[in-house]
Amino acid sequence: MKATETKLKGCFIIEPTIYEDERGYFFESYNHRDFCKAIGQEVIFVQDNQSYSKKGVLRGLHYQKGEYAQAKLVSVLEGRIQDVVVDLRKDSPTFAQYFSIELSGENKKQLFAPRGFAHGFLTLSDSATVFYKCDNYYNMKEEGGILFDDNELGIKWSVSKKDISISKKDVMLPSFNCLK
């Protein structure tokens, strides 16, 4: 496994070691000991989530607040997505900055975002199955979000706004300025 820290402190791209031959491939999608060693901290995941989305579906930007904040390890089982995280840690030198990466069933990369980040993704292929681990349980009362096309964040999504399908709930999320 290879872990590369992004420009956002504590946020890593994880690339598994893949063993391929004429029959197909094998890799460890998660190994607790190796993962914690690679990112330099102990993280214990307690909840797994999976979603299926059609092309152009954007989910996010979501986060959990306070004691219910969640670190996430995101991967794609099938298809391609643009995965985006935003640093919401007010004491961080990268506060209000975002990182974007393409995750796919083909490249098998994963993205680890520590607690204090908003997360969202846009489906680039005809469909995508996204799988992610969380280190804390979901709490509906502590859920937060930021509007995906917030001007201050300036996220460069891979498709035009007219081609994005977003839930009624997510289109009503507040701007980033409301969090400051």
N, C-alpha and C positions, 0 to 999 in steps of 0.2 A: 504494500500500500504506500502511495505517495501522497503527502499532505502539503499543499502550497497555500500559505497565508495570502489572502487578497489584500487590497489596499485598505480594507476595513479591519482593524485590529480584532483578532479572535475569530474571524470569519475565514473558513478554509475551503479550498477545492480539494476533494478527496478522489484519488484515482486508484482503483483497485488493481492488483496484479491479476492479469487474465491469462489463463492457460487455454490455448486453442490447438486443435488438431482437426483432422478430416471429419471427425464426428460432431464437432461443435466447440463449445467452450465451457469453462468452469472458472468461477471466482468466488471468493468470500465477499458477500455484500456487506457483512458487518462482523467484526471481531472486536469485542469490547477492549481487550488488553491492547491490541495493536492500534485501535482507533485512539484511545486515550493517550497512548505513548506518542502517536503521530501529532496530535494537537497540543500536547503538553498540559493536559488537565483531565481531571476525572469528571465524566459525564455519565449519568445513569438514565437511560431512556425507560419510560414507564408506559408510553402509549404509542401505538402505530396507527397511522391514518392512510387511507387510500382514496383517490378520486379518479374519475373518468371524465374527460372533457372532449368536446368536439372542437374542430378547428376554429380559431378566433375567440374562444372563450378565455376571458381574463378573470382570474380569481384573486382578489386582494385589493389593496394591501392590508393585511390583517396582523394583529399582534394581541398578546395577552398582557395585562397590566399587573404591576406590583408583585405580590408574592406568587401570583399565577403566571408570571412571565415564563416563556418557553424557549429553550434552545431547540433547534430543529436540524435534522439530517435528512436532506431531500434527495430523492433519486427518481428516475423515470424507468418504468418497467417496459413500456411500449410507447413509441412515438417520440415527438420532440417538443420541448417547451423553451421559452425564454424565462428563466428564473431570476427574480429580482429581490434583493434585500436592501433595507434602508436602516442605517444606524440611528436609533432613537435615544442612545445613551448621552444625556446632556453633558456629562463630564468627559466624553470621548473627543479626541482630536478630529475624528471623522464624523462627528455629529451632523446629521442632515445630509450625509452623502449616501449614494447608493452604489451597489455593485450588481452587474447583470452578467449572466452566463447562459449558454445553451446547454441544457441537459437532455440526454436522449437515451433510448434503449440501446442505440448503437455505441455511443461513446462511453456509456456506463459510468460517467463522472457523477459525483455527488457534491452537494453544497452543504456545509455545516455553518449555521448561523447561531451565535450564542444568544443568551437571553438579552433582551433590550433591542431587538430588531423587528421591523415590520417585514412581512413576506408576501409575495404575490407571484403569480406566473401566468403566462400567455401561451396557449396551445398553438404551435406552429404547424404541426402535421394534421392530417385528416382527423385524427383523434390521439389522445395520449392518456396513459394510466400513470398517475403520479403517486409515489409512496413516500411517506416521511415519518420519521421517528421523532417523538417529543420527550423532553426530560421532565415535563410537568403535566398534570391533568388539565384538560380544558375546563374553563369556568365561564359560562355564558355571561355572567354579570361583570366579568373583568375583561371582556372582549373589546378591542378597539380597532380602529381602521383609519386609513388615509385615502383620499381620492386618488385613483390611479394616474390621473393626468394633472396632478398638482403642478402649478407653474413654478413654484419655488424649488421643488425637487428636480424638475426638468428631466424626468426619466424618458429615455429614448426607446420606445417600444418598437418592435420589429415589423409591425404592420400599422397601417394608418388607422386613426381613431374610428373612421366609418366602418372598418372591417372587424371591429372588436365587439364581442357580445359580453355584456356584463350584467350581473343580477341587479334588480331594483334596489336591493339593500346596499350593494357596493357603490352604485352610482350616487347614492345619497351620503356617502361618507364625507367627513369634514376635510378641509384643507390642512396642510401641514402647519400653517400658522396657528391653528387652534390648539396645537400641542405645546407650543412654546410657553 
